[in-house]
Amino acid sequence: MSNIFNQILKLFPPEAAHSITISLLKYFFLLKNIQDDPILKQHILGIEFPNPIGLAAGFDKNAEIILPMLNYGFGFVEVGTITPKPQKGNIKPRVFRLKEDEAIINHLGFNNKGYEKVCKNLKKIQENKFFSGIFGINVGMNKNSKKIDQDYLFCIERLGHYGSYLTINISSPNTPGLRDLQLRGKIENLIKIIYKKKEEISYLKKKPIFIKIAPDLNDEQLRDIALMSLANNVDGLIIGNTTINRSKNLISEYQNKVGGLSGKPLFKDSTLILRKMYIYTNGQIPLIGVGGISNASECYEKIKSGASLTQLYTSLVFKGPKVVMDIKKELSHLIKTDGYKNIKDVVGKSV
């Protein structure tokens, strides 16, 4: 049934299809009592993850469908990116399906309903006595913000006590100037301000804060971020966001559209960046591997390349929610076949 529904959605423009999906999931979804294989369970930064497959930020921008997505089998869900003020984003059309490449280009620009609306949605989750899932809150800056660091502090203060962890998004290519925050000096200043605030607020002290970086950074930039992260006791890194690079192998008519590319073409480069960052951090910082995962072998390769956790989004668009269960089932088989007792034993094994 879900495959038929997925085929119907593909008849709509991508952003319209996404809006329809969100609306339907808010009111109609199957409750599933999913028991994950214990071999997939691991304890990271004080959180027990039932499996390592997460939903990447961008799908549930306003924290409207956390429970439905967890019920599809994700081990955790990341909502956002959320900004202090509501934001319409860039001019439409701004999302393009590259069907032949199993990829998407988006130029959304942090479109979201702002922290106030999101807070109302998060309060409903918090008040649900039966909810026990894991979700992260991804935050960013408003497009025309004059005080960028204040946008991040504003969001983590007001949203931080809801989620299991927070993510600082400094790597979207669709907000002018945002990626400059990854540069030497700028990133350390921002991280110091954020982690200082973390120590000042009781409900943030034990809350992991991840930094989401781009897959387009060069080796020098990666080393800088690794050293900065180690020196400032950064909890974790998410590697990475969408890419502004375009493979010569792309064949879709939309290949040159402006925006960030996600999906299958991103897998190789994002995994290489992941491996490098695992080496540069000496495996001392938990990494979340993102980019191009569409099956269990790709998920397994991310983990062997240094990812403690993984996230996907684009393969959900092309394959439907069944992809999550398929990956988990095969991933358990791969771990057992290689003779490991738990997924944590696999992390970084091919590096």
Stockholm file with secondary structure:
# STOCKHOLM 1.0

chainA/1-351         MSNIFNQILKLFPPEAAHSITISLLKYFFLLKNIQDDPILKQHILGIEFPNPIGLAAGFDKNAEIILPMLNYGFGFVEVGTITPKPQKGNIKPRVFRLKEDEAIINHLGFNNKGYEKVCKNLKKIQENKFFSGIFGINVGMNKNSKKIDQDYLFCIERLGHYGSYLTINISSPNTPGLRDLQLRGKIENLIKIIYKKKEEISYLKKKPIFIKIAPDLNDEQLRDIALMSLANNVDGLIIGNTTINRSKNLISEYQNKVGGLSGKPLFKDSTLILRKMYIYTNGQIPLIGVGGISNASECYEKIKSGASLTQLYTSLVFKGPKVVMDIKKELSHLIKTDGYKNIKDVVGKSV
#=GR chainA/1-351 SS CHHHHHHHHTTSCHHHHHHHHHHHHHHCCCCCCCCCCGGGCEEETTEEESSSEEECTTSSTTSCCHHHHHHTTCSEEEEEEECSSCBCCSCSCCEEEEGGGTEEEECCCSCBCHHHHHHHHHHHHHHCTTCCCCEEEEECCCTTCSCHHHHHHHHHHHHTTTSSEEEEECCCTTSTTGGGGGSTTHHHHHHHHHHHHHHHSHHHHTSCEEEEECTTCCHHHHHHHHHHHHHTTCCEEEECCCBSCCCTTCCSTTTTCSSEEEEGGGHHHHHHHHHHHHHHTTTCSCEEEESCCCSHHHHHHHHHTTCSEEEESHHHHHHCTHHHHHHHHHHHHHHHHTTCSSGGGTTTTTC
#=GC SS_cons         CHHHHHHHHTTSCHHHHHHHHHHHHHHCCCCCCCCCCGGGCEEETTEEESSSEEECTTSSTTSCCHHHHHHTTCSEEEEEEECSSCBCCSCSCCEEEEGGGTEEEECCCSCBCHHHHHHHHHHHHHHCTTCCCCEEEEECCCTTCSCHHHHHHHHHHHHTTTSSEEEEECCCTTSTTGGGGGSTTHHHHHHHHHHHHHHHSHHHHTSCEEEEECTTCCHHHHHHHHHHHHHTTCCEEEECCCBSCCCTTCCSTTTTCSSEEEEGGGHHHHHHHHHHHHHHTTTCSCEEEESCCCSHHHHHHHHHTTCSEEEESHHHHHHCTHHHHHHHHHHHHHHHHTTCSSGGGTTTTTC
//
